[in-house]
Amino acid sequence: MRLEKVPILRLAKLEINPEDHIKFAQASEQYMSASVKQEESTLFLLTGHEDEAGYKNYAISCFQDRAGYKKHNESNSTKKFKDIAMQLLTNHVEVELQPEFISTKPDKLMVGNQNDYVVYFTEIGVQLGKGDEFANGVLREMKTAVEKEEGIIAMIAGTILNQPNEWLSIEVYQNDVAYQQHLKTKHFKRYLEATKYCVESKGLHLLKPDCIADQSEIFYRP
């Protein structure tokens, strides 16, 4: 599905008491499975935790358009999930992003709690005046990676609204072997070389995904 209009891309940072993490993960899986099956405009959903205990969590969601996002929020599965989440979350911060790149593989994905997938969430601060140079390098690399590497499941990038130099990316790999192979590719090394004078700060977060669900073969680039 090639997206002609700008989709809705959202990131949430969630904090959960470790003893409640399993409940949250189970509720996430039920909600995400129902959402992608019943809503064609719900394109991509992911939840994952950064620390072993499951205290620090992240959620990424993508919708075809504003109408699809509204429909999703009004669905019974979303309302039920939000009711459960409100009882379990100790802190919740959510932002809308400006989508810069989205690409997933042809097969629909529905990954539950027990999986070997690896997710990297990266926060990148780009130097003033280097935005276009960085964008050209990173978007070219992401497109090539999804096309050429079997072990890459999804690549998503966006910027914080009204802060175009603050980039966020989500990379989904089949396993750690696929990630290590990615680091050795020519296109990844070219990206590092092309953008080395663009990056002011970088934070890399390794996430263990609790659930991933998407529609097939999504592609967006402005």
C-alpha angles and dihedrals in degrees: 000000000000109000115221096180126057108270126217112258122184136180126198129190111205134188120202133176105254092236089060097047096095091052090050093048092050092048090048092054094051092046096046094046091052093045099055092042096050101032119055090187092059097090109172136008128176136169125182142156129234103200125054093244093054097241097127113054138171133200128195123192132179129189131187094238144334092280091054091049090051091049090050093052091050095051121110092236092055094046091049092048093048091051090054094042093052089059093050107036119091093185134010131185120175130182136180116232134207103243114233102166137001126175132160135172125267096257121079112247128221111165120174134200098288107064145122096226119131124210127193119197112193130190113199129186111204122206117251111268093020098084098105093043092052093044092053091051100044098041093049090050094048094050092049093046095054092045097047107030118073092195095059111092102177142358120196129174133177143156129233110262111266090004103085093171093060107085129186126189137185120201121186120199129186090233142331092277089061090051093050090049090051091057089058097052122112093233092055092049090048089052092053091050094045095050103034093108093044101061118087098172137002134191120187121197122189110210130194104216117230094186138357125185131169147155117251127279103349116183130179133163124155 
